[in-house]
Amino acid sequence: MPIFNNIKNLRLKRDVTQEELAEAVNVSRQTIIAIEKGNYTPSLMLAMQLANFFKVSIEDIFYIS
């Protein structure tokens, strides 16, 4: 069952680059690209860091369609 996300939309709304987001959550830019494309499902820790960065719940970022 695929997991979808709103990372790109949230990132663009905050005017944050992939590189800036990657640095903020201590991953590579390639990891952010893979998450945005749906090619990588992050660990719970990374999902929590992303939610904290955007100040939203994990469920606001990741969902199952």
Buried (B, 14 or more C-beta within 10 A) or exposed (E): EEBEBBBBEBBEEEEBEBEBBBBBBEBEBEBBBBBBEEEBEBEEEBBBBBBEBBEEEBEEBBEEE
